[in-house]
Amino acid sequence: MENQSQAKTAWVLPVLCVAAFMASLDLFIVNVAFSDIGQEFPDSSLADLSWILNAYAILYAALLVPLGRLADRFGQKAGFLSGLAVFTAASAACALSDSLWPLVAFRGIQAMGAALLTPTSLGLLLTATPADRKERAVRVWAATGGLAAAAGPVVGGLLAEASWRWIFLVNVPIGAAAFLLALPSLPASRHDVDARLPDLPGAAVLLACISVLALGLVQAPSWGWGSPRTAVCLGLTLTGMAVFWRRSLRHASPVVEPALLRVPSFAWSNATALAFTAAFAAGLLATVMWLQEVWGYSALRTGMAITPGPLMVPLFASLAQAVAHKVPAGWITAVGSALFGTGIIVLQLSLGAQPAYLTQVLPGWLLSGMGVGLALPTILAAATADLPNNRAATGSAIVNMSRQLGAVLGVSILIALVSVPHTYTATHAAFTLARWTIAAVAFVGALTALRMTPRSTPSDSASAALTVTPEMS
């Protein structure tokens, strides 16, 4: 019996690492295949195509906290298995989609699975791992996210060379194998059986707000920035956010607990996460689009060109962790965010009509990757450092929600700036404005970062856990 128990436990870390790898890989391979998907649906505008990315980020952001709380109440294993099954089935449906909007809908369902899969994964790992092996297990689990970030561009490029549908189909056998292994090996656990139900209507209001804002931004170039439809979208967003905040003040289990925002390091970390991720998401997509749409790179060549940036992330994340006890977290993040913005400026000053990767792309992209490595893990670790232990998980979920909101804003603003031009001169002008905007947002993140230093130093184990998604997402 003891040997059987040990055998089951031995599968816990591999199963959870596979799930983390699959979820982290998804962002990169979709970005790299973005142009190929657009060629499949030539009647769809760039604004329409942006929903392939935004639908995922919006639903993930709105549902991450409430679904995590539901899993804590009703069972983390059931939550993990359900999330894995939904993510895998939706991936298959994405691959079989014969038009854009079904693909967007199934991407949203994918996000629902990921929003349930993500918060239960680490909880199950900590529950199933003996105390003397917890830190090592967390580091291994976290490293899979870094591996996915490094491998994602090339893997996405290879898959997209065959067909963009393979970027979704690859999840099916991996997800099915992980599900079958998880059934007997993962422990059943519930952390908060008496907890109140989360504010699902509030989550729905938040989802609607982000969706309407994204719609207004990506359609503004065709509607007109001063058109009634654009004004209605912005007005509905402001009204909806007021309703959401009112619910948060009154509900017993809100999506965002107002009390947490009174902790300065947490509030400023969320503001920095929002700004930095907006710059990062826009910068990544802008680089991919330039390589493919202007230089004519294939998906595989684009993936190989993008890879050096993610390779910088774990190296500079390790550097950030090494100096975390000597240098305030806010300053590390500020330097990282400023370095990312500088990398985008270097790209802007270097890029031309004719491909010259080593001189025009690589220097700026390496600087950007260094910035991500310094900033992102530090933001995530500092956000929860001053929170009580019983709010650390919720705080981590909220700061990850802020990251997804930033991604939606970044992608939407980029699409609004570059969706109209058709000539090289107009395209260059549009991307010039976009890159200067991205750099400006990154420097705003550097300014907000100066206020986010916690009173206490984040633990090494927390830092390791929070590097699970060091995407160059």
RANOR-V119425 format. One record per backbone hydrogen bond with DSSP energy under -0.5 kcal/mol. CO is the residue of the C=O (numbers start at 1). NH is the residue of the N-H. If there is no record, write none. Layout:
BEGIN
CO/NH
CO/NH
END
This chain:
BEGIN
1/5
2/6
3/7
4/8
5/9
6/10
7/11
8/11
8/12
9/12
9/13
10/14
11/15
12/16
13/17
14/18
15/19
16/20
17/21
18/22
19/23
20/24
21/25
22/26
23/27
24/27
24/28
25/29
26/30
27/31
28/32
29/33
31/34
33/37
34/38
35/39
36/40
37/41
39/42
41/44
45/49
46/50
48/51
49/52
50/53
50/54
51/55
53/57
54/58
55/59
56/60
57/61
58/62
59/63
60/64
63/67
64/68
65/69
66/70
67/71
68/72
69/73
70/74
71/75
72/191
72/192
75/79
76/80
77/81
78/82
79/83
80/84
81/85
82/86
83/87
84/88
85/89
86/90
87/91
88/92
89/93
90/94
91/95
92/96
93/97
94/97
99/103
100/104
101/105
102/106
103/107
104/108
105/109
106/110
107/111
108/112
109/113
110/114
111/115
112/116
113/117
114/118
115/119
116/120
117/121
118/121
118/122
119/123
120/124
121/125
122/126
123/127
124/128
125/129
130/133
130/134
131/134
133/137
134/138
135/139
136/140
137/141
138/142
139/143
140/144
141/145
142/145
142/146
143/147
144/148
145/149
146/150
147/151
148/152
149/153
151/155
152/156
153/157
154/158
155/159
156/160
157/161
158/162
159/162
159/163
163/166
164/167
165/168
165/169
166/170
168/171
169/172
169/173
170/174
171/175
172/176
173/177
174/178
175/179
176/180
177/181
178/182
179/183
180/184
181/185
182/186
189/76
192/195
198/200
199/203
200/204
201/205
202/206
203/207
204/208
205/209
206/210
207/211
208/212
209/213
210/214
211/215
212/216
213/217
214/218
215/219
216/220
219/222
219/223
220/224
224/227
227/231
228/232
229/233
230/234
231/235
232/236
233/237
234/238
235/239
236/240
237/241
238/242
239/243
240/244
241/245
242/246
243/247
244/248
245/249
246/250
247/251
251/254
253/199
255/257
256/258
257/260
257/261
258/261
259/262
260/263
262/264
263/266
263/267
264/268
265/269
266/270
267/271
268/272
269/273
270/274
271/275
272/276
273/277
274/278
275/279
276/280
277/281
278/282
279/283
280/284
281/285
282/286
283/287
284/288
285/289
286/290
287/291
288/292
289/293
289/294
290/294
290/295
291/297
298/302
299/303
300/304
301/305
302/306
303/307
304/308
306/309
306/310
307/311
308/312
309/312
309/313
310/313
310/314
311/315
312/316
313/317
314/318
315/319
316/320
317/321
318/322
319/323
321/324
323/326
323/327
328/331
328/332
329/333
330/334
331/335
332/336
333/337
334/338
335/339
336/340
337/341
338/342
339/343
340/344
341/345
342/346
343/347
344/348
345/349
346/350
347/350
347/351
356/360
357/361
357/362
361/365
362/366
363/367
364/368
365/369
366/370
367/371
368/372
369/373
370/374
371/375
372/376
372/377
375/379
376/380
377/381
378/382
379/383
380/384
381/384
381/385
382/385
382/386
384/387
388/391
388/392
389/392
391/395
392/396
393/397
394/398
395/399
396/400
397/401
398/402
399/403
400/404
401/405
402/406
403/407
404/408
405/409
406/410
407/411
408/412
409/413
410/414
411/415
412/416
413/417
414/418
415/419
423/427
424/428
425/429
426/430
427/431
428/432
429/433
430/434
431/435
432/436
433/437
434/438
435/439
436/440
437/441
438/442
439/443
440/444
441/445
442/446
443/447
444/448
445/449
446/450
447/450
448/451
449/452
459/463
460/464
461/465
462/466
464/467
465/468
467/470
469/471
END
